[in-house]
């Protein structure tokens, strides 16, 4: 393993492939293949995929990670940062089938950043893409693609606050879950094929609900609830578009087809006739061409392969037809 314990100067790892690591001997902080405490650590172009414990754990310091790939086959967090500063950009996080496994876990991180990352395939029970907890303050989550998480694409709890903008969240049980008196501003995101898009609720009795301001988002192909709020929580929604639920018209919300270019191939660009174009909040900054802002993601700076899907079902043939079939497209 690699451990950084209170170094006098900033430390840096670059262009490193780390394999076969487990964890250190100190159970309090050497919890991962790379562990750090009271350290300033910069990680760039790392590949950590063939390890036998969590990849990265840091606390009481500041960490910056860019252009890296993380995977682990066990239960845990691919990267966990506690009680410090953190910035993660342009990284890829691949999940597994284990329970309680998150891609990125921030605890009591102040002014943290998560930007331009791809997070996908966290299939185990209670597994999240991003988990903000223990009073995180003003975390910025932007320009990420989060797909196929069994629990939440993004979770916020324990009095955390943040701004989530320009992200695409696809195929999650809850795209966003907010609880424990946390408050999140959710602006200009695209949600597609989730069971619930934004849920604010009290998880544990007495801990309080969640609060969110939801604006200029596209909430499409939702199977259950576009917005879910319990009696302990609050959601304010304005200038959003949904194609499955009629949101309150008091906030200038729209129910319509967003006219994506090719959502099955994760191309959520807007067709020329999309009602989401130039239909954002008139008080928002204008687009580069001087027009009103659009709803949904404004810059698609990622690509992704489509998942296998059922494209046609033929059952109970009429007029003496011989075959029933299920067509699967990849």
N, C-alpha and C positions, 0 to 999 in steps of 0.2 A: 504494500500500500504506500501511498504518499501522504505524509502528514505535515501540516504547517502550524506550528505552535508558537504564537507570539514572536514572529520574526521582526527584526529591527527595521527592515526595508521592505518595500513591495516585492511580491513574488510573481513569477510569470511562467506559465507552461504553454508551449506553442508547438503545433504540428506533432502531436503525441498520440500514439495508439496504445491504449492501456488494456491489457488482457490478463486474466487469471487472478485478479486481485480479490481479496476478501474484505477484512476490516482490521483495525488496530486493536491493541490490548486494552485501551482505556474505554470502558463502556459508555462514559458520559459524552465524549465528543469524537472519538475515532470510530465513527459509525459507518464509514463508507470507504470505497476504493481511494477517493481523495477526500481528506478531512482537513478542516482548518478552523482555528479559533484565534481571535484577536489578531487577524491577519488581513492584509490587503492583497487580494489574489486576482490575477488576470489569466483567463483561460481562452485560448484561441486555436481553432482547428484541432479539436480533440475528438477522438473516436473512442468511446467507452461502451462496448457492447458485449464482450465476453468476460464478464466478471461474476463473482459468486456472492456479491452483496450489493447494497445500494451504491450507485456511482459517485455521488457528490453530497457532502454534508458540510455546512459552514455556519458558524455563529460568532457573534460579537466582532464583526469586522465588516469589510466591504468586498464584494465579489462582482466581477464582470466576466461574462462568458459569451463568446461569439463564434459563429461558424462551426458548431460542434454537433456531434451525433451521439445520443444516449439511448441505451436499451438495457434492461435487466429482466431476467426470467423469474425473479423472486418478488415477494410482497414488499412494498416500501415505496419511497419517493425516488424518482430519478435524480432530482436535485431538491434539497431542502436547505433553505436559508433562514436562520433565526437571529433576531435581535441585531440587525445591522442594515446595511445598504446592499442592494442587488440590482444588476442590470443584465438581462439576458436578451440577446438579439441574434436573428438569423440561424437558429438552431433547429434540429429535428429530434423529436421525442417519439419513440415507438413503444407502444404498450404491450401488455401480455394478458393472460387469462387469470392472474392471481387477484385475490380480494385485496381491498384497501391499498391500491396502488395508484399514486398520482404522478403526473409528469413533473409539475412544478409546484412546490409547497413553500409559500412565504409565510413566516410567522413574525409579527412585530417588525416588519420591514417598513421603513419610512422613505417615501418618494421613490419606490422601486419602479422598475420598467420591465415589461415583457413585450417584445416587439419582433415582428417578421418571423415568427416561428411556425413550424408545422407540428401538430400534436395529434396523434391518431392511434386507434385500436387499443384502447384501455377497456377491455371486455370484462374484467373481473368485477364481482359485486362491490359496490361502494367505491368505485374508482373514478377519479376526476381528472380532467385535463389540467386545470389550474385551481389551486386551493389557496385562498387568502384568509388568514386567521390571526388570532391573538393580537388584535388591535393594529393591523396594518393601516398605514396612513397614506392617502394620496398616491396609491399605486396606479400607474398608467399601463393599460393593456391595449395594444393597438396593432393592427395589420397582421393578425394571426389567423391561421386556418386550423380549426379544432374540429375533429370528426370522430365519430364512433366511440363515444365514452358511455359506459354502462350506467353511470350515475349522472354527474354534472359536467358539462363542458367547462364552466367556470363556477366555483363556489366561493361565497364570501360569508364569513361569520366572525363572531367574537368582537363586535364593535369595529369592524374594518370599514375603510372608505376607499373609493377609487373611481377612476374614469375608464370606461371600456368603450373603445371606438374603432370603427373600421375593421371589425373582425368578421369572419365567416364561420358559423357554427352549424355543423351538419350531423344529423343522425345520432343525437344524444337523448338520453331519457329526460333530462332537464338541461336545456342549453345553458340556463343561468339559474342558480339557486342562492337566495339571499336570506340570512337569518341572524339571530342574536343581536338585534339593534344595529346591524350594519346598514350603510347607505352607499349605493352605487349609482353613478350616472351612466346610462347605456345609450350611446348616440351613434347613429350611422352604421349599424351592423346589419348583416344579412343572416337570418336564421332559416334553415331549410331542413325539413324532414325530421324534426324533433318531436318527441312526445309532448313536452311542455317547453315553451320558449323562455318565459321569465316567470319564476315562482318566488314569491315573498311569503315567508311563513315562520312560525315558531317551531323549532325542532325539538327542543327540550323544555318541558314546563317551567315557566318562570324566567327563562332566558331572553324572552322578547322576540318579536318578529323581525322582518326585514323591510327595507324601504328602498324604492328605486324611482328614478326619473327616466322614462323610456321615450326617446324622441328620434325621429327620422330613420327608423329601422324598417326593414322588410322582414315580415314574419310569414313564411310560406310553407305550405304542405304540412302543417302541424296536425298531429293525429288526435291530441286531446285538448289541452288548454293553451291558447296563445299567451294569456296573462292569467296567473293564478295568485290570488291574494287571500289570506285568512283574516280572521277578526283582529289579529294582533299586528297587522302589517299594513303597508300603504304602497300603492303604485300610482304615479301620475304619468299619463301617456298622451303625447301630442305628435302630430305629423308623421304617423306611422302608417304602413300599408300591410294589410293582411288579406290573404285569399281564402281563409277558412273560418274567420270569425269576424263579426261586426263589432269593432271597438267603439268606444264612446265617440260620437261625432263632435262633442264639445271641444275636443282637442284637435280638431281638423284631421282626424284619422280617416283613412280610406279603405274600403273593402273592394279589392280588384285583383285581377291577374297581373303580377309584376312583369310578365313577358321577359323571362330570362332567356339568354341566348341558347344555352344547352346545360341545364342543371344536372342531368344525368352524368355528364362529364366534368362536373364541378366548375362549369363556366357560368358564373352568376352575373355576367355583364348584362346590361339592359338593352333590349331591342329598341328600335327607333320609335315604336309606338307605346313604349312602357309608360303607364301613368305615374311611375315613380320618378320620372325625369322632371326636373325643375319644379318639384312639388314638395320640397322640404320647407323648413321653417324660414319665412322671409327675413327673420332677424339673424339668421346664421350668415357667416361670411359667404360672399358670392363665389361661384366656381371661377376657374381661370379664364373662361370665355365671357365672364360678366353676367352669366345667367344665375338664376336661383339654384340653391344646392339640391342635389338629388337625394332620394331616400336610399338607404342601404349602403353597401360598401362602395367607396368612390375609386379606390385604386386596387385592381386585382394584380398583385405582384407575386403570385404563386401559381403552381399548377399541381394537379393531382389526378391519378388514375381513377376511373370509376370503379365502384364495387360491383360484384355480381348482382344481378337483379332479375326478378320475374317480369318478363316482357309480354307474355300472353298466356291466358288460361282458357281452355276449351273443355267444357264439361257438359254432360247430358246432350249428346249430339241429336239434332233433329233430323227428320226425314230419313231415318235409317242409317245415319252415319255410324261408322264402325268404331272410331277411336276417340277417346278422351286424351288430352295431353296438357302438359305444363311446359312452356317454353322458357328457358333460362338464357339470359344474355350476359356475356362478359366482354 
